[in-house]
């Protein structure tokens, strides 16, 4: 894996403010990583010291095996969910919103 991309992804995740979330795709776009899957891989292999709970699937849900812990950590930051889904319109990180095509959300 390209070390520069790896560090850009880590830096992007570190930049997500408390009380905000981004999707794997948002992180990939901002960090210029080739895919959201790579973001997930980096989090899995080297994300223990990152605010990993702030990175969600594109539909605002958590990975099933992390769901309870992730939603609890997000609640502690003031990010609420309904039926396990975070409202991206309300809680999405402003930097990630800049990456959205107009009219998509």
Residue, then its C-alpha position, 0 to 999 in steps of 0.5 A: x500500500x502506498x504510504x502517502x495515501x495511507x497517511x492522507x487517509x489517517x489524517x483525514x479521519x483525524x480531522x473529522x470533528x467530534x459530533x460529526x461523521x463522514x462516509x468511507x467514500x467521503x474520506x476516500x474523496x477528500x484524501x484522494x484514496x482510490x476507493x472507500x474499501x481502502x479506507x475501511x482496510x486502513x481503519x481495520x489494520x491501523x485505525x485503533x488510535x483514530x476516531x473510527x466511530x465517525x466513519x460510516x457506510x454511505x447509507x449512514x449505518x455502521x458495520x454490523x460487527x461494530x454497530x453497538x459500540x460505534x453508535x454508543x461512541x457517537x451518542x457520547x459525542x452528541x450524534x444520534x441515530x434512529x434505528x441504527x442509522x445516522x442522519x447524514x444531512x444533520x451530522x455529516x462533516x462540513x468538509x465532506x459536504x463540499x465533496x457532494x455533487x449538487x442536488x445529491x442530498 
